[in-house]
Structure formats: C-alpha cells, structure tokens
Amino acid sequence: MARIYQVPSHARLWLTLAIIAASLPQFQDGPWWQALLLLVVLGWRALLDHQRLAQPGRLVRLGLLLATVGATFYSYGRLHGPEAGSALITSLFALKYLELVGKRDAYVLIVLGYFVCATILLFHRGPLAALYVLGCLTLLTASLAGINYSDTHARRRQHLTVAAAMLLQALPLALVLFVLVPRVAPLWNMQLDSGQARTGMSDSMSPGQVSRLTESSELAFRVQFDGSPPPPEQRYWRGLTYSYFDGGTWRQARPPGWGDTDTLYNGRGPQPPWYRDLRAAARGPAWEYRVIMEPSQQRWLYALAVPFTNLDGQGLARDLRLVADNPVSGSYSYRVRSVPAAAEGVTLNGPERRLMLDLPARGNQRARDLAASWRQRYPDDDDLVRVALRYFREQPFHYTLEPPRLAGDTVDGFLFNTRRGFCEHYASGFTFLMRAAGIPARVVAGYQGGERNGDYLQIRQYDAHAWSEVWLNGRWQRVDPTAAVAPERIELGLRGLVEQRADSGGDAVTGALGRLPVLFRLRQWMDYVDFNWQKWVLGYRQEDQRALIERLLGAFTPTRVALALVGAVLLVCAALAVVILARRRDDPARPLEREFGRLRRGLARRGLDVSACHSAAALEAAVGRRWPGSAARAGHWRRYFEYLAYRRDGDPPRAELHQLGRRRRALLSGLNAGADRA
Amino acid sequence: MQALDKALAQVGRVVLGKPEQLKLALACMLAGGHLLIEDLPGMGKTTLAHALARVFRLDYRRVQFTSDMLPADILGVSVFDPDSGAFNLREGPVFSQLLLADEINRATPKTQGALLEAMEERQVTLDGLTRPLPEPFFVVATQNPVTQAGTFVLPESQLDRFLMRISLGYPAPEVEMELLAGGDPRDTVRGLKPVIEPSGLIKLVAHVGKVRATRDLLDYVQRLLEATRADDRLVAGLSPRAGLGLLRAARAWALIHDRDYVLPEDVQAVWPSVAEHRLQPREGGSVAAMTQSLLQTVPVVRG
C-alpha cells in the first residue's frame, strides 16, 4: 500500500477557515442547502478527526455526490453557466474536505480552493470583494505552508505570516501582469443573470399602482465633469421617454410603421436626416463629462439633453437620449458632450405629433374638461402651460412618497380627489392635461440631481425622477410639475427633502442615516474608493492598455510588449531579491539578539550609549546610574533576558519574547516619563 | 553556595584584601585546573596555597624549585631494597593533593617539563610503571616575574597547562596596616578549619561540568576566541584547549556565585586570568591591555 503522508494537525485550522471563507460568498445568492452541506461536512470532519465517526465509504460518497449534483440541477435548472457552475464547484469543494486523508488530498483541496476564490470574482467585483478574496488566498496559502511544515515547527501564526509575506511579494508581480499582459476581448460573453438585477427604471410607468415608493440608496451611476457640474436644478438626467398612455400606464412608443433607423442612430450606416439636423444645431455652450454606469441590465443610458457621444457601443435616439447596444451588465462608462442648443434641431412631423397628442378614447373626463376650459380661455400655448403649473401650485397638492392607491380614472382621481403623490403622479397628470389641451407632450424618466463627492457626482436610485416635456415654440421644453408643488425636491434632492420632513416628524426613510455625519462621510469615502476602483481597475480596458503602453514604450508592438513584460518581471524579482537579501543580512538570526539590539538602540535614542560589549548586567548598571528611578525596571528586563538567553537552551517561544519586549517597552517608556518629570 | 562562601571567608582571613583573586583561585580549583601565581617574593603566594589546602583538608606539599633540581626530586625514585631484592618506588612530592611548586621558573626546563607532564596526565610513569596521582590533584605554582634574573622562562606550551594565572600584588594601605597589626600569618593558617572535605571537592568539580552554558553563551565564548585569532597584535590566538578551559573556568565562577547557568559576566570575570598568560604580544606592549580591549570589542550579544 502506498504510504500516506499525513496532513499535520496544526495545518488543519487554516484549511478549515479557508474552506469556510471561500464558500461564504456563494451562500449570499446560492440556495440554502449549500450552507447546510458545508455545516454537515464540517461537523462530520470534526467527529472524524476525534475518531467518533469513520471516513465516509465509497457508497456514501457517491450518494453525496449525486445528491449535490441533483440539488444543484434542481436549484438552477442546469449544471453549466456561471451560477450553477460555481455553485457546483463550491459544493464539491466542501465535499472534498470529507475525503481528506493525506497530503495529496490537501493539495487537491487547496488548488480547488484557489479556483473557488476566482469564481467569487465573477459575481462580486468591488474593492471589498477583492480584499476578501485576498484574505481567502492568504488562508489557503497559509494552509499550504502549514502542510509543508513538520510537526516540530507547529506555529500556526507563522504559517499565516509566511503566506502573507508570499502574497505581498507576489503583489508587485500581479500588478505588472495586470498592466502589461495583453488584454484580449472576452472569448465568450457571460450572461450573469442573478445578483445583478437592480431596482430602478422600468419601461413603463403606472402612477396609482404604486402605493409606496421603495427608496434605495443604491448607486445608479457616477458622473465626472471636465469642468464644474451644472447647478442641481439643471441636472436632469434623461433616460427614457413615455409617449403612449392607455389610461393607466405610460409606455415607450414610436409612431406606427417606424423602424429602428427612424428613431435610433448608433454610428452604423449612413447618418439619418434627423441626426444630421441635430449635429448641425449643436453649437454653443456644452457640458463635457464621463458617465460610469453601475450594471443595470438595461440598455438605457443617462445624460443631460442633448447628448452626443462617439457612438462606440451606444446610439442616440430621436427623443434625445442614449441607448446602449447591449444591456449594461458590467461596469460601463461613456463620454458625453451635451449641447442644450441642439434641441433646436429637433422637428416634430405628422406621425410623431399624433403620437404625442394621443389619449385613450374615454376616461378621465374631468381632466379633459379642465383642459378644454383652459384652452378656451388661453389660446396661446405658453399661457396655458403657465396656467397649468399655477394650478398645481395653488390647489392643495401635496408631495408624498406614500400616496393613496388610485383605481379607475387614475388621472382624475389624483388631480381632483387625492391630490397626493410623487413625481410620477405629477408628470402623468400634467402630460395628460397638456395632451388634452392639444399641446404635444411626453413623460421623461430618468434621474434628477446627484450628490457631489470629490470631483464627481453620484446619482443614486432615490434620485430617480419623472417629468414632462411639451412641444412649445418649435422645440421640446422641459416642464417639471413636481418642482411647482415641491420645489425643494428639485433643489435639495430627495434625500434633503426627506431629511427635512423627518425633522418635522414626517416620514423617515433615509433621515436617520443622514443625521450621522460620520456614517455619511464614511459612505462617501467608500464610494470614492469604489469609484477609483471602477475607473482604474475594472475600467482598465484594451484601449487604456494600448494608450498606456504607447505612452511608455512609444509603440504597441508584440515584441515591445513582450520585452517590457519580461523586463518588468525580472526587475520586480530583482528588487524583491535585493530587499529579502538585505533584510536577511541586517537581521540577526536570533530573536533574543534582536531584542537586545532594540533595547540598546532605544537607550541610545534617549542619550545613553551602551556598548554592544556590555553584558545585560552591565547594561542594567548603566541604566541604574543614569536613571536611578528605572533601576528596578532595568533589573526586571535583565533578569528575564538572562533567563531566556542563558538559563535555557533553544530559541524562546514567542510568548516569552513578547513578555521580554513588554519589559523593554516598560523600561524605555519609564525613562521617558522620568525625563518629562525632570 | 554556602560552603564555598565559607571556604572563601576562611581563606580571606589569611590573604587579606584580595577577594577577587581568592575567588579566581577557588574557581580554578573547582574547574579542576592548575593555578599559576605570578608575583614578587613575599606577596602571600605560599600562604594562599597553604590556606586553600587547609580549608579543603588536602594533603599538601611544597617544593622549592631550584636550578639544580632534577625530575626525580619531584616525581620520586626507584630504590633497590636489598631485603626483597626488588626496586621500590619512593614517591616524590608530586604524590600529594595540593602541590605548591614555589618559584617554578627557577628550575631547568627539564625539571619543569616533568612536573607539567604529571599535571596534564594526572599520572606518573617511572621505570615503565604508571602510577596515578591522588585525587583531587592540584598544582599551585608560583613564579617570579620574568624580568628577575636567574630564571628559566616557562615555554608557552607549558603555560597552557595552567588554567589560570593570577597575581596578588601589593596590599592596599589599610589592608597592609591590618596585616602589620595582626600576628604571624602562618599561625593563622594553622588555625583555619576545614570547610569542605576532599570528597566534597571532587563532587563540586564534577558539578561544575553540569553548569548550563546555552548557545547564546557559547556563541560569545567562541567569538572571544575568534577575536584573539584575528588580532594581529598577538603572535597567535587562543587554542581550543584554552577555549574549553575558559568555559570551564566560567562555569566554576558561576557556581561560586550560586548559579547553575553561565552568564557573559562569568566569562568576562575569568577572561584575563585565563587568557593573558597564553597570549604573546607581537611587538611589546601589555598583554593585559590587549586582552582587556578584546572584551571591549566583542559584542556580548551578536547584532
């Protein structure tokens, strides 16, 4: 029988912790039975190690394997794909622990662990996740170090320091590889379907159906302006427009018979006329900025009106918004140049005008009557819009996040009965009134405002907003009825508004959070780290790499990149070697010698030079002469040093060295205190 | 150790004002080594040897070395016994437990050599017959400083046989007053009471070997030895035998101080008396200063 090399028991702790740590993230989104499986395995393992249970036999192992595979299939409906695959490998990782007998199994387990760590990064990409994975890697490497130590050197903490040192040494190499190894475009596109779904925009809006708006402080996107950003009341981030109303729900729509090219231009094919007109009108002041989106799984992008991009991966729609070619599934960023004056270049042709005036044949009669009465009195569109806004301002409308539910004619119910609602209600009611009065109008959904953090703005889900646009004087003009009712919603942002209300005893959604400045600043700081992580690490793409290499090496050729790669790796290794060798030479091999040197240096800093040729007792005497008050503490140290150095053979255990270090510090700080008194 | 303290106190009654030298002499005995006392005549060398013999109740003999002395005068001779028709060995003074070899440098090298061989081997071979010397066996040799006329300088190889060399020196004024005021030291020596039996001394000598010397300490000793070899002011460095002797002396010193482990101070305390007589300066200068300077350059703790 082949000899089995036992895994030393002292290596087990790190291995067990590594398995738990590497499996934990999987439990966040995975099915419940995975956690149970790990608990069972850990329990079994503990009993097995104390010889209360036998190693599972072949049949049991086969059964567990089949059950795991079956459960995975049951939970995910398949065994392939990122989610099911990583769930399966994590479970098998746990099961493998049950099989552990010799060192060979431990190696397999640890290598598998490294792979499981890599799968964590499929679903979590923030800086915290990276740190967490680094921690898992440290644990795994510590167990790897542990099984290679013989039993006589069973110091667990030493394994961890060895692992940490190795990883630290590997970091510069990893950095070089990250920067220089050619970044090929992914060979396959992974569709990650779980864990990324966000609350946010939807392609329809049904005011009245929602009785309570769930406010999420999750990040929607960030914007970095080239100059200073526009003032808050001008930050209307347009995402999508709703042009069709069926009496209850507003939806996106385009005139019947229109195709994609009539409404969207993404840089492919010849420029359609409307796009040319827009470009021609794009003159005058502009905002230039970069938007960094969080994954939304949707194609809508957000920008100020009228946004122009380089059309690389996104297109401009005829209703003046940006649309991505693919749903935003990862972190995604794009540069925008917004030219407000370009709105002049928009035309409204017949089919479009009909769509923007379209209302259901029946329903909401009181609203229609109101609009008709206004029309009679005010033939001018401008006057009519002003009157409608005044109506919202003067009638007892009330802005609330918890409006009563509406049934039947939702517009009438809101405008004449409840008069309580949030942006969607106002935008919907206002747009309905405009259309009923014969003015083309649409609802725009997006975000409004944004919090400033350092040199960029963060726009969160609670900044989501809806407003109206009406066709006035030959161009689309933004009208925000919510601003008429609750101007502070626009000026302060929702968070500010809610805080204000919370102070006066209203509903508190984020008020408590906002009133803890430390927490707020911490969150801002975390976001800042996250922003830079997104920008520099996740956002480091092929083009960035190319630009960087061209700047560094002059040209982007395979030979140069290869040479730079080899050169940089050699350089890092050489630097590491120099550091390690220098430290080895400087560092006396023995901890006690180090300790003696520390005390001598400490005394020298306080003005007492003690020759290295003095024994501990001579050192004590010298301290006693100089600082009689510290003689006792010096004796303390001397006795313990002599005890460790001369009364026992072998290097003293760590705890005793710590004890000696404490006495040294007590002695040295005592000298300080004495000097202060003097 | 109480008994050792008492022994020191007893000897201190006759050799006044020299506690360090007494301790060194005691350490030398405990380390099982032989002692060389280098001094002008009349400094109390003989008194010291005699006192040591008294407190350990050792069989004590004294030989005054002269230039006409022969090896047989020390080792003994075979004498023909006409009655039995056989040669009988008449034991010389070396067959004692403590031999005081007074003014050893007055004897010819041949005679010195005979004694020193016996010291090293702890046995005497006469007419093909090997006879062990008694146990314990200590030699306390005295020597006039080499500047004195009419002496044969001990060769280095012979000096190496002595574990330690000490010198007593003139007494301090107040000690001398006390000395003058007191009676005849020889009477006082006779009045000393034994403190430790020879068997106890043998046990103590055995115990010295068990005093702990850790790696840190051995490291220090080794670096001291190394330093003598690297020092170009000296003709040659200390031998490994000298190193073993140094460690043994330091152990004995530790035992006298009631410790079962050696500290660097122990090594430093015995260092001059162990090293000085073994080293020769290349071109004049004081060996004492050189050995002392080595203590000032070799770190006690590496690093």
Interface residues (C-beta under 8 A of the other chain):
Chain A: P588 R590 L592 E593 R594 F596 G597 S611 A612 C613 H614 S615 A616 A617 A618 E642 A645 Y646 R647 R648 D649 G650
Chain B: R212 A213 T214 R215 D216 L217 Y261 V262 L263 P264 E265 Q268 L295 Q296 T297 V298 P299 V300 V301 R302 G303
